[in-house]
Amino acid sequence: MSDLEKLLIKKSQSGDVESFELLISSYDKRAYNIAYRIMGNDEDAKDMAQDALIRVFKSLKDFKGQAAFSTWLYRIVTNVCLDELRRRKNEKYVSIDSTIHTDSGELHMELCSDKETPESIYEVVEQREMIRKAIRELNEDYRSVIVLRDIQGFSYEEISGILSCSLGTVKSRINRGRAMLRDKLKASMELSRENIV
């Protein structure tokens, strides 16, 4: 932790909002990315990242510096997202590629490119959605480690700190999560092949 970060934390703990804004400015984009990968859409990610940053500000007086500030902050972001997912356990997800029905008609997402064919764009979109769907179907424990490790690139040690669990648990969850993800993707690919034939 740099001296500047320590100073900003100290000022933020005494209620200095400008110092807090400076403190989180280098973390808010990654906080949003974590929330986006766990929640699966932009609107929820913005809400969860905002909720997490508010929680960070309110809880900052309790920060003792035993872990890196970034680890502490990302743990809060992850916990806020997982709490919300548990709260909505039975809610269905809607793909961003779905048709949106409004009072004035239907809206469709359109992709345009000079270099790619519509077929190749469709395949990429289809594959991304298949991966997103498979990740969303994972249990929260496995989803969070997959997002933190494979999408956000955190080290095993950082994930251990963010999730407050042992290194062995992190490694085990990553291995199991990847295996589950592989199985889900394999099943989805087989199903889509059957639908084509």
Backbone as JSON, one array per atom type, in Angstrom:
{
  "sequence": "MSDLEKLLIKKSQSGDVESFELLISSYDKRAYNIAYRIMGNDEDAKDMAQDALIRVFKSLKDFKGQAAFSTWLYRIVTNVCLDELRRRKNEKYVSIDSTIHTDSGELHMELCSDKETPESIYEVVEQREMIRKAIRELNEDYRSVIVLRDIQGFSYEEISGILSCSLGTVKSRINRGRAMLRDKLKASMELSRENIV",
  "N": [[0.85, -1.17, 0.0], [0.63, 2.14, -0.93], [2.06, 5.25, 0.29], [0.45, 7.44, -0.34], [-2.02, 6.18, -0.75], [-2.5, 5.24, 1.84], [-2.75, 7.7, 3.16], [-5.02, 8.75, 1.87], [-6.9, 6.84, 2.65], [-6.95, 7.29, 5.41], [-7.91, 9.95, 5.51], [-10.38, 9.55, 4.26], [-11.59, 7.88, 6.1], [-12.19, 9.67, 8.04], [-14.31, 10.93, 6.96], [-13.95, 12.47, 4.65], [-15.06, 13.1, 1.58], [-14.02, 13.77, -0.96], [-11.41, 12.73, -0.8], [-12.07, 10.05, -0.6], [-13.24, 9.61, -3.12], [-11.0, 9.97, -4.75], [-9.46, 7.87, -3.76], [-10.92, 5.54, -4.53], [-10.96, 5.8, -7.25], [-9.12, 4.45, -8.87], [-9.99, 1.89, -8.65], [-12.68, 1.56, -9.23], [-13.47, 0.83, -11.85], [-12.63, -1.83, -12.14], [-14.08, -2.93, -10.08], [-16.65, -2.62, -11.09], [-16.38, -4.36, -13.31], [-16.04, -6.86, -12.07], [-18.52, -7.05, -10.79], [-20.15, -7.04, -13.06], [-19.45, -9.44, -14.34], [-20.27, -11.3, -12.45], [-22.97, -10.7, -12.07], [-24.03, -10.56, -14.64], [-25.21, -8.63, -16.32], [-25.33, -5.21, -17.49], [-26.87, -3.2, -16.15], [-27.52, -4.31, -13.58], [-24.9, -4.72, -12.75], [-23.88, -2.11, -12.54], [-25.56, -1.15, -10.5], [-24.89, -2.92, -8.38], [-22.12, -2.46, -8.11], [-22.18, 0.23, -7.38], [-23.67, 0.03, -4.97], [-21.83, -1.49, -3.53], [-19.63, 0.26, -3.35], [-20.75, 2.29, -1.82], [-21.14, 0.83, 0.5], [-18.48, 0.29, 1.09], [-17.56, 2.9, 1.68], [-19.12, 3.47, 3.97], [-18.19, 1.49, 5.66], [-15.54, 1.96, 5.94], [-14.3, 2.96, 8.2], [-13.89, 0.72, 9.7], [-11.87, -0.59, 8.41], [-8.79, -2.05, 8.82], [-6.38, -2.43, 7.62], [-5.25, -4.95, 7.44], [-5.4, -6.55, 5.26], [-4.74, -5.94, 1.77], [-6.02, -2.85, 0.55], [-7.36, -3.02, -1.92], [-8.0, -5.75, -2.06], [-9.78, -5.96, 0.09], [-11.81, -4.21, -0.79], [-12.64, -5.49, -3.21], [-13.59, -7.84, -2.14], [-15.85, -6.95, -0.81], [-17.37, -6.04, -3.01], [-17.77, -8.49, -4.36], [-19.18, -9.92, -2.36], [-21.51, -8.32, -2.1], [-22.67, -8.72, -4.6], [-23.04, -11.54, -4.59], [-24.77, -11.77, -2.41], [-27.02, -10.45, -3.46], [-27.64, -12.16, -5.61], [-28.32, -14.48, -4.21], [-30.58, -13.52, -2.97], [-32.31, -13.22, -5.11], [-32.69, -15.77, -6.03], [-34.53, -17.45, -7.56], [-35.11, -16.0, -9.8], [-35.41, -15.38, -13.31], [-33.05, -15.02, -15.99], [-32.5, -12.66, -18.62], [-31.4, -12.64, -21.9], [-29.07, -10.38, -23.38], [-29.27, -10.33, -26.05], [-31.86, -10.83, -26.67], [-35.15, -10.12, -28.0], [-36.64, -7.06, -27.27], [-39.61, -6.06, -25.91], [-41.64, -3.27, -26.24], [-43.92, -0.53, -25.56], [-44.08, 0.85, -27.91], [-43.36, -0.96, -29.86], [-41.12, -3.56, -31.06], [-37.7, -4.02, -30.12], [-34.52, -4.66, -31.47], [-31.25, -5.97, -31.1], [-28.59, -4.88, -33.05], [-25.79, -5.83, -34.95], [-22.91, -4.64, -36.59], [-20.45, -4.85, -39.11], [-17.65, -4.32, -41.21], [-15.81, -6.22, -41.85], [-16.53, -8.76, -41.02], [-18.64, -11.56, -41.59], [-22.22, -11.9, -41.44], [-22.82, -14.45, -40.5], [-20.49, -15.24, -39.13], [-20.41, -13.34, -37.12], [-22.78, -13.96, -35.79], [-22.12, -16.53, -34.86], [-20.04, -15.92, -33.03], [-21.41, -14.29, -31.18], [-23.31, -16.13, -30.34], [-21.63, -18.1, -29.15], [-20.47, -16.6, -27.08], [-22.76, -15.99, -25.58], [-23.49, -18.55, -24.86], [-21.38, -19.25, -23.18], [-21.64, -17.23, -21.19], [-24.17, -17.93, -20.2], [-23.66, -20.51, -19.22], [-21.83, -19.89, -17.19], [-23.48, -18.33, -15.54], [-25.2, -20.3, -14.65], [-23.73, -21.73, -12.84], [-23.18, -22.6, -9.41], [-23.06, -20.09, -6.85], [-20.62, -20.05, -5.39], [-18.79, -21.32, -7.09], [-19.1, -19.81, -9.4], [-18.18, -17.26, -8.6], [-15.39, -17.7, -8.12], [-14.53, -18.51, -10.67], [-15.11, -16.22, -12.2], [-13.46, -14.32, -10.87], [-10.88, -15.46, -11.2], [-10.54, -16.52, -13.94], [-11.71, -14.62, -15.61], [-11.31, -12.03, -14.54], [-8.66, -12.25, -13.77], [-7.35, -12.43, -11.28], [-4.94, -13.49, -8.83], [-4.5, -16.71, -7.19], [-4.0, -16.27, -4.49], [-4.95, -13.65, -4.13], [-7.66, -14.05, -4.63], [-8.27, -15.75, -2.54], [-8.03, -13.94, -0.43], [-10.02, -12.06, -1.15], [-12.37, -13.58, -1.03], [-12.26, -14.54, 1.5], [-11.4, -17.19, 2.2], [-9.61, -20.32, 2.41], [-6.53, -20.98, 0.6], [-6.42, -23.53, -0.48], [-9.15, -24.13, -0.66], [-9.93, -22.25, -2.56], [-8.45, -23.15, -4.83], [-9.55, -25.69, -5.14], [-12.27, -25.05, -5.63], [-11.99, -23.64, -8.03], [-10.99, -25.64, -9.74], [-13.16, -27.5, -9.67], [-15.22, -25.81, -10.52], [-14.35, -25.14, -13.13], [-14.45, -27.66, -14.3], [-17.21, -28.19, -14.13], [-18.13, -26.12, -15.73], [-16.99, -26.79, -18.19], [-18.36, -29.21, -18.67], [-21.01, -28.22, -18.86], [-20.78, -26.54, -21.11], [-20.04, -28.39, -23.05], [-22.35, -30.01, -23.12], [-24.2, -28.07, -23.98], [-23.2, -27.48, -26.52], [-23.51, -29.95, -27.79], [-26.29, -30.13, -27.73], [-26.99, -27.93, -29.33], [-25.95, -28.79, -31.76], [-27.59, -30.99, -32.27], [-29.98, -29.66, -32.67], [-29.48, -28.38, -35.03], [-29.26, -30.42, -36.89]],
  "CA": [[0.0, 0.0, 0.0], [1.47, 3.34, -1.04], [1.83, 6.28, 1.31], [-0.7, 8.23, -0.78], [-3.23, 5.4, -0.48], [-2.69, 5.27, 3.31], [-3.25, 9.03, 3.51], [-6.4, 8.85, 1.38], [-7.74, 6.0, 3.52], [-7.09, 7.99, 6.7], [-8.82, 11.09, 5.31], [-11.71, 9.0, 3.95], [-12.15, 7.35, 7.35], [-12.72, 10.79, 8.83], [-15.48, 11.45, 6.27], [-13.58, 13.31, 3.51], [-15.62, 12.48, 0.38], [-13.08, 13.97, -2.07], [-10.34, 11.75, -0.63], [-12.64, 8.74, -0.93], [-13.37, 9.54, -4.57], [-9.63, 9.76, -5.26], [-9.05, 6.53, -3.34], [-11.56, 4.46, -5.3], [-10.92, 6.07, -8.7], [-8.35, 3.43, -9.59], [-10.6, 0.58, -8.41], [-14.1, 1.47, -9.57], [-13.68, 0.12, -13.11], [-12.49, -3.27, -11.88], [-15.23, -3.29, -9.24], [-17.76, -2.79, -12.03], [-16.14, -5.56, -14.11], [-16.34, -8.02, -11.23], [-19.98, -7.08, -10.63], [-20.74, -7.39, -14.35], [-19.24, -10.87, -14.61], [-21.06, -12.1, -11.52], [-24.4, -10.43, -12.23], [-24.4, -10.93, -16.0], [-25.73, -7.54, -17.15], [-24.8, -3.87, -17.21], [-27.68, -2.46, -15.16], [-27.27, -4.89, -12.25], [-23.49, -4.5, -12.4], [-23.77, -0.72, -12.08], [-26.23, -1.06, -9.19], [-24.12, -3.65, -7.37], [-20.85, -1.75, -7.89], [-22.52, 1.43, -6.61], [-23.99, -0.41, -3.61], [-20.59, -1.93, -2.88], [-18.81, 1.43, -3.03], [-21.4, 2.94, -0.68], [-20.83, 0.0, 1.67], [-17.06, 0.53, 1.39], [-17.46, 4.21, 2.34], [-19.7, 3.38, 5.31], [-17.43, 0.53, 6.48], [-14.12, 2.29, 5.88], [-13.76, 3.16, 9.56], [-13.54, -0.6, 10.22], [-10.72, -1.12, 7.67], [-7.6, -2.02, 9.68], [-5.18, -2.58, 6.81], [-4.68, -6.29, 7.56], [-5.3, -7.01, 3.87], [-4.62, -4.79, 0.87], [-7.29, -2.15, 0.37], [-8.02, -3.56, -3.11], [-8.57, -7.05, -1.7], [-10.92, -5.67, 0.95], [-12.85, -3.62, -1.62], [-13.18, -6.49, -4.12], [-14.36, -8.78, -1.32], [-17.16, -6.32, -0.58], [-18.09, -6.09, -4.29], [-18.17, -9.88, -4.58], [-20.21, -10.27, -1.39], [-22.74, -7.61, -2.44], [-23.24, -9.43, -5.76], [-23.51, -12.87, -4.18], [-25.96, -11.56, -1.57], [-28.14, -10.13, -4.35], [-28.0, -13.39, -6.34], [-29.04, -15.37, -3.28], [-31.88, -12.92, -2.73], [-33.15, -13.43, -6.29], [-32.39, -17.14, -6.44], [-35.42, -18.06, -8.55], [-35.39, -15.08, -10.9], [-34.89, -15.78, -14.62], [-32.21, -14.04, -16.68], [-32.85, -12.36, -20.0], [-30.21, -12.41, -22.71], [-29.01, -9.06, -23.99], [-29.57, -10.51, -27.46], [-33.29, -11.09, -26.81], [-36.01, -9.04, -28.47], [-37.22, -6.3, -26.16], [-40.95, -5.6, -26.28], [-42.0, -2.0, -25.63], [-45.24, -0.03, -25.98], [-44.01, 1.34, -29.29], [-42.92, -2.02, -30.76], [-40.02, -4.44, -30.65], [-36.35, -3.54, -30.35], [-33.57, -5.74, -31.72], [-29.85, -5.57, -31.09], [-27.99, -5.07, -34.36], [-24.33, -5.79, -35.0], [-22.49, -4.27, -37.92], [-19.01, -4.9, -39.3], [-17.22, -4.4, -42.6], [-14.88, -7.32, -42.04], [-17.06, -10.07, -40.64], [-19.92, -11.93, -42.19], [-23.29, -12.06, -40.44], [-22.73, -15.79, -39.92], [-19.4, -15.3, -38.14], [-20.85, -12.52, -35.98], [-23.77, -14.76, -35.08], [-21.41, -17.6, -34.14], [-19.33, -15.33, -31.89], [-22.44, -13.89, -30.21], [-23.88, -17.39, -29.82], [-20.65, -18.71, -28.26], [-20.37, -15.76, -25.87], [-23.97, -16.18, -24.78], [-23.43, -19.91, -24.31], [-20.43, -19.19, -22.06], [-22.28, -16.43, -20.13], [-25.26, -18.73, -19.62], [-23.04, -21.6, -18.44], [-21.27, -19.28, -15.97], [-24.61, -17.93, -14.68], [-25.82, -21.5, -14.08], [-22.89, -22.27, -11.78], [-23.42, -22.22, -8.03], [-22.38, -18.82, -6.58], [-19.24, -20.28, -4.95], [-17.97, -21.64, -8.27], [-19.18, -18.68, -10.31], [-17.33, -16.17, -8.14], [-13.96, -17.99, -8.34], [-14.29, -18.52, -12.12], [-15.07, -14.82, -12.62], [-12.29, -13.66, -10.32], [-9.64, -16.03, -11.74], [-10.45, -16.69, -15.4], [-12.15, -13.43, -16.34], [-10.65, -10.84, -14.0], [-7.22, -12.49, -13.71], [-6.78, -12.37, -9.94], [-4.14, -14.66, -8.43], [-5.16, -17.55, -6.19], [-3.85, -15.61, -3.19], [-5.87, -12.51, -4.09], [-9.02, -14.6, -4.53], [-8.38, -16.22, -1.17], [-8.28, -12.76, 0.39], [-11.3, -11.45, -1.51], [-13.49, -14.43, -0.6], [-12.03, -14.96, 2.89], [-11.34, -18.64, 2.36], [-8.24, -20.81, 2.28], [-5.97, -21.16, -0.74], [-6.85, -24.86, -0.92], [-10.56, -24.03, -1.04], [-9.95, -21.51, -3.83], [-7.96, -24.04, -5.9], [-10.55, -26.75, -5.3], [-13.46, -24.49, -6.27], [-11.65, -23.31, -9.41], [-10.94, -26.9, -10.49], [-14.52, -28.02, -9.8], [-15.98, -24.87, -11.34], [-13.94, -25.3, -14.53], [-14.98, -28.96, -14.77], [-18.65, -28.01, -14.33], [-18.3, -25.24, -16.89], [-16.64, -27.61, -19.36], [-19.48, -30.13, -18.89], [-22.16, -27.44, -19.32], [-20.52, -26.09, -22.47], [-20.09, -29.58, -23.91], [-23.77, -30.37, -23.26], [-24.84, -27.03, -24.8], [-22.74, -27.65, -27.91], [-24.17, -31.15, -28.32], [-27.69, -29.79, -27.92], [-27.13, -27.05, -30.49], [-25.7, -29.62, -32.95], [-28.81, -31.78, -32.49], [-31.01, -28.76, -33.19], [-29.12, -28.04, -36.42], [-29.48, -31.6, -37.75]],
  "C": [[0.9, 1.24, 0.0], [1.14, 4.33, 0.08], [0.62, 7.14, 0.96], [-2.0, 7.49, -0.47], [-3.52, 5.39, 1.02], [-3.27, 6.61, 3.74], [-4.71, 9.2, 3.08], [-7.36, 8.01, 2.22], [-8.01, 6.72, 4.83], [-8.06, 9.16, 6.57], [-10.24, 10.61, 5.04], [-12.38, 8.48, 5.22], [-12.72, 8.46, 8.23], [-13.86, 11.51, 8.09], [-15.19, 12.35, 5.08], [-13.99, 12.62, 2.2], [-14.67, 12.63, -0.81], [-11.93, 12.96, -2.0], [-10.84, 10.35, -0.99], [-12.77, 8.57, -2.43], [-12.01, 9.31, -5.23], [-9.17, 8.34, -4.96], [-9.63, 5.45, -4.23], [-11.46, 4.65, -6.82], [-10.13, 5.03, -9.48], [-8.94, 2.02, -9.43], [-12.01, 0.45, -8.95], [-14.37, 0.73, -10.87], [-13.6, -1.39, -12.91], [-13.64, -3.76, -11.0], [-16.45, -3.52, -10.11], [-17.59, -4.09, -12.83], [-16.44, -6.83, -13.33], [-17.86, -8.17, -11.08], [-20.65, -7.52, -11.93], [-20.62, -8.9, -14.61], [-20.07, -11.75, -13.67], [-22.56, -11.93, -11.79], [-24.9, -10.73, -13.64], [-25.02, -9.84, -16.86], [-25.28, -6.19, -16.61], [-25.56, -3.17, -16.09], [-27.44, -2.99, -13.74], [-25.84, -4.64, -11.81], [-23.28, -3.08, -11.88], [-24.36, -0.57, -10.69], [-25.39, -1.71, -8.1], [-22.79, -2.96, -7.07], [-21.1, -0.5, -7.06], [-22.84, 1.08, -5.16], [-22.73, -0.8, -2.84], [-19.74, -0.74, -2.48], [-19.42, 2.24, -1.88], [-21.09, 2.16, 0.6], [-19.37, 0.17, 2.09], [-16.9, 1.84, 2.16], [-17.97, 4.13, 3.78], [-18.87, 2.49, 6.24], [-15.95, 0.89, 6.59], [-13.5, 2.49, 7.27], [-13.33, 1.84, 10.19], [-12.33, -1.21, 9.51], [-9.46, -0.93, 8.51], [-6.3, -2.17, 8.9], [-4.53, -3.95, 6.92], [-4.56, -6.96, 6.2], [-5.11, -5.76, 3.02], [-5.99, -4.16, 0.72], [-8.06, -2.73, -0.81], [-8.69, -4.89, -2.81], [-9.84, -6.87, -0.88], [-12.09, -5.14, 0.13], [-13.48, -4.67, -2.54], [-13.96, -7.57, -3.38], [-15.76, -8.23, -1.09], [-17.98, -6.36, -1.86], [-18.63, -7.5, -4.53], [-19.3, -10.28, -3.63], [-21.54, -9.59, -1.68], [-23.44, -8.33, -3.6], [-23.81, -10.79, -5.35], [-24.74, -12.78, -3.28], [-27.19, -11.29, -2.43], [-28.58, -11.36, -5.13], [-28.75, -14.36, -5.44], [-30.46, -14.85, -3.05], [-32.83, -13.2, -3.89], [-33.1, -14.85, -6.83], [-33.25, -17.68, -7.58], [-35.74, -17.16, -9.74], [-34.74, -15.56, -12.2], [-34.05, -14.65, -15.2], [-32.71, -13.84, -18.1], [-31.58, -12.03, -20.75], [-30.24, -11.0, -23.28], [-29.32, -9.14, -25.48], [-31.05, -10.75, -27.7], [-34.01, -9.87, -27.38], [-36.63, -8.38, -27.26], [-38.56, -5.76, -26.63], [-41.26, -4.32, -25.51], [-43.39, -1.59, -26.11], [-45.23, 0.4, -27.44], [-43.49, 0.29, -30.27], [-41.81, -2.85, -30.18], [-38.68, -3.8, -30.99], [-35.43, -4.75, -30.52], [-32.16, -5.18, -31.65], [-29.28, -5.86, -32.47], [-26.48, -4.94, -34.26], [-23.92, -5.49, -36.43], [-20.97, -4.32, -38.01], [-18.69, -5.01, -40.78], [-16.46, -5.69, -42.87], [-15.47, -8.69, -41.78], [-18.4, -10.32, -41.31], [-20.97, -12.02, -41.09], [-23.22, -13.42, -39.75], [-21.65, -15.86, -38.84], [-19.74, -14.47, -36.9], [-21.84, -13.32, -35.13], [-23.1, -15.86, -34.26], [-20.71, -17.07, -32.9], [-20.33, -14.95, -30.8], [-23.03, -15.12, -29.54], [-22.92, -18.05, -28.82], [-20.52, -17.92, -26.96], [-21.58, -15.96, -24.97], [-23.99, -17.55, -24.13], [-22.51, -19.94, -23.09], [-21.04, -18.41, -20.9], [-23.35, -17.25, -19.41], [-24.69, -19.84, -18.74], [-22.46, -21.06, -17.14], [-22.39, -18.92, -15.01], [-25.26, -19.13, -14.0], [-24.98, -22.13, -12.98], [-23.37, -21.79, -10.42], [-22.58, -20.98, -7.73], [-20.91, -19.01, -6.17], [-18.31, -20.53, -6.14], [-17.96, -20.47, -9.25], [-18.2, -17.58, -9.88], [-15.85, -16.47, -8.37], [-13.62, -18.01, -9.82], [-14.19, -17.08, -12.63], [-13.79, -14.15, -12.14], [-10.99, -14.16, -10.94], [-9.57, -15.95, -13.27], [-10.88, -15.46, -16.18], [-11.43, -12.19, -15.86], [-9.14, -11.01, -13.81], [-6.58, -12.34, -12.34], [-5.96, -13.63, -9.66], [-4.94, -15.47, -7.41], [-5.13, -16.88, -4.82], [-4.82, -14.44, -3.06], [-7.31, -13.0, -3.93], [-9.27, -15.11, -3.11], [-8.69, -15.07, -0.23], [-9.65, -12.14, 0.12], [-12.47, -12.26, -0.95], [-13.36, -14.91, 0.86], [-12.1, -16.47, 3.07], [-9.91, -19.09, 2.06], [-7.83, -20.96, 0.83], [-6.41, -22.5, -1.31], [-8.3, -24.86, -1.38], [-10.7, -23.33, -2.38], [-9.56, -22.43, -4.99], [-8.98, -25.13, -6.2], [-11.79, -26.23, -6.04], [-13.18, -24.15, -7.74], [-11.63, -24.58, -10.25], [-12.34, -27.47, -10.72], [-15.36, -27.13, -10.71], [-15.64, -25.0, -12.82], [-14.48, -26.6, -15.11], [-16.47, -28.85, -15.04], [-18.93, -27.17, -15.57], [-18.02, -25.99, -18.18], [-17.8, -28.55, -19.7], [-20.71, -29.4, -19.43], [-21.98, -27.0, -20.77], [-20.58, -27.26, -23.46], [-21.54, -29.99, -24.17], [-24.5, -29.35, -24.14], [-24.47, -27.17, -26.26], [-23.41, -28.86, -28.56], [-25.64, -30.87, -28.62], [-27.88, -28.9, -29.15], [-26.85, -27.82, -31.8], [-26.94, -30.45, -33.3], [-29.91, -30.93, -33.1], [-30.75, -28.37, -34.65], [-29.48, -29.17, -37.36], [-30.93, -31.87, -38.01]]
}
